[in-house]
Structures are given as structure tokens and as C-alpha cells.
Amino acid sequence: MKLTALIVFLAIPAFACAQSEMSCPMHAEHQNASNSHAAGVDARGDQAMGFSHQKSAHHFRLFPDGGAIEVVANTADDTATRDAIQAHLSHIAHMFTEGDFQLPMFIHDTVPPGVPVMQSRRSAIAYTFEPIPQGGRVRIVTADPDVIKAVHDFLAFQIQDHRTGDPIEVAPAPLAPGTTPPTSSR
């Protein structure tokens, strides 16, 4: 009896490790819900943005003073997607400046984290559209620590929900368009 109990005791962790994906009794349901949500984000995003997520790449950057939303066409010769991206991001910068976050709420089918603070403190945030090769960027800049946290929460949610794989760590802020980094003078 003791030997049987010992074998069962030692076998349980091995079985649990082999079944890590299945450790949740509702794993399949969660996976289906996740896949369904992702497909919905993609379909609603294509509709709201006016260009295909399959022809573009989203990136969300966290910077010490806020962050950025960047979207580029996947190919340099896809000027139609580039132009649609630039029109969309220019519109987004204007909407966010006004405290209007209806598009991200529609695309994600929820109120993204950070939005309530970004709406209530909108006068403390500057949203600037910048064209970049193959697309555009919306820089989100603030000096308010509470708003910076809200912006970071919003962008981290975007990284997760758009499945971009972008880092959620804060990186150095980018240079202004048209500037070059300083060179070392050894």
C-alpha cells in the first residue's frame, strides 16, 4: 500500500507537467474564446481603420513621457495601405485629443485600460501625428505621472489584444522626425 501511494505521489507531478496546457478543465473553451476575440478584433479593426491588418503591422511603444502607436504597410510599394494608415492615424490623433476613444472601444469590444484617465485628463496629453516611411505614428506625450501610467496601461493592452509581440517595457523616447542621434566625439 505504501509503495502504491508513493508511486501515485511521484507520478502526479509528472502527469501534471505533461498536461500543463490541459491543467485548466476549461482550456478548450478559453482557447476558443481567445481565438474568437482575436478574430473579432481583427475584423472590427479592418472595418474601423479602413485598411487590412494583414497588409499592415501595428506597433505600440512605451516611452518615459508616454508612448506611440505606429502602423506601417507591410510592403514599401503598397501606397494605398500607407495612405489609409496615415489618414487613420491623423484622425486618431484628433479624436484622442478630443477625448474620443470610440474606435478603440469598438475594435476591442471593451473599454481599454487607461482610457477613463486619458479622457478625464485629456488636457494633460499631446497627441501628434507623424508620417513615417510606409505609414505613420501617433506620439502620446504627457508630463503627468498618473497619465503616463494610464497611457502605458492603454498601450500594453493594445500590444496584448493586437498580438504584436512588442515589449511592454519602457524604452527611450524616439528622436523627433528629421533629426539624427548625436555622435560620440572620442
N, C-alpha and C positions, 0 to 999 in steps of 0.2 A: 504494500500500500504506500509506504513512504517513497519507494522508488518510482512508482507511478505518479505520485504527487510531484516529485522532483522533476521528472521528465516533462510533465504538463507545465510546471512553473517555468522551466527553462525554454520551453517551446513557444510560450505565449509571446514574449518579446520578439522572437524571430518571425513569428507569423504576423505580428502587428507591423513590423518593419516591411515585410514583403507586401503587406496590404495597405501601405501608407495612403495611397490615393483613395482607397476604399474604407479608410478609418471612419469616415462620416457615413452613417447609414443613408443619408440623402445626397450622396456625392453626385449621382447621375442627374438628379433634379436640379441641384445647384449648377452643375456644368451646363445643362440645357438652358437654365435661366440666364446664365452668364453669356452663352452664345447668342441667345435671343436678344439680350440687351445690347450686345456689341453690334449685331446686325441692325437693330433699331437706331443706334447712334449713327452708324454709317449711312443708313437710308435717309434719316431726318437731316443729317449733316449735308448730304449731297443736295437735298431739296432746299435747305435754308441758305447754303453757301453759294449755290449756283455753279459748282464745279464738282467733279468726281473725286472722292477720296482715293480712288485707285490711280488717278493721274497726278496726284499731289502727295506731298509729305508735310505733316504738321510737326512742329517742334515747339515746346514750351520751355522757357528758360527762367530760372530763378536767379535774381541778382540782388546785391545788398540793398539797392534802392527800389526794388520791386521786381520787374521781370519783363518778359517779352513773349508774344505769340508770333511765331514765324510759320509761314506756309510757302512752299515752293512747288513749282511744276516739276514732275519727275524727269522731264527731258527739256533741254535748252531750246529746242525748236517748237515746243508747244506754247506758242504765244497766246492762243485762245485761253488756255488754262491760266497762264501767267496774268493776263489782263483781267480775268474773272477773279483771281486771287487778290489782285491789287484793288479792284473795285470793292470786293467784300471787306477786306481789312480796313480800307479807308472808311467804309460805312460803320464797321465795328468800332473804330476809334471814336467816331462821332456819337454813336449810340451809347457807348460806355461812359463817355464824358457827360452825357445827359442822365446817367444812372439807369439806362435801359438795358437790361440783361435778358430780354425776352428770347433772343436767339439761342444763347447757351441753355436756357431753361427748356426750350423746345427741343433742341438737339439731344440733350441728356435726359429729358423727361423727368427732371428734378431741379430743385434749386441747388446749384453747386455751392460747396463750402466757400465761405468768404464773401459771397455776393451780398448778403444783408449789410455787412460793414462797408463794402465797396460802394453800395448805393447810398447809405446814410452819410458817408464821409467823402462823397464824390468830389467835393471842392478841394480836398487834400491830395487828389490824384491827377496827374497829367497823362493823357493817352495820346501818343503821337504815332501817326502812320509814317512808315519809311519804306519806299520801294527798295527792293534788293534784287540782285540777279535772279531771274526765274520766279520772282514772287514778291513778297512783302513781309513787313514786320510791324507789329503794334508794340511800341515800348510803353510800359506802365511804370511810372515813376512817382514816388512819394517820399517824404521825409518823416512821416508819422509811423513810429514802430508798430502800433496796433494795425494800421492799414497795411504795412509791409507784410505782417503775419497773414492778414486776410488775403492779400494778393498771392502770397506763397501757397496758402491753402487752396485757392482757386486754381492756380497753375498746376499744383501737384495732382489735384483731382482730374484736370484735363489730361495730364500725362497718363494717368491710370485709365481713364474712360476711353481715350483715343488710342490707347495701347501703343504709345510712341516709343517706349523704352528710354526716354530721356531721363537724365539724372534728376533726382529731386533735391540734390544738394545745391546750396547757393554758390554760384560761380562769379568771378569778377565781371563787372559790367562791361558791355562791349564798347568799342570806340564809336564815336559819332560817325555817321556816314561821311566818306570822303577824307577821313583822317588816317594817318598811319601810326603804328606804335613807335614810341621813342626807341632810338638805337642806343646801345651801350657805347660809351666812349672810353675804351680801355687805353 
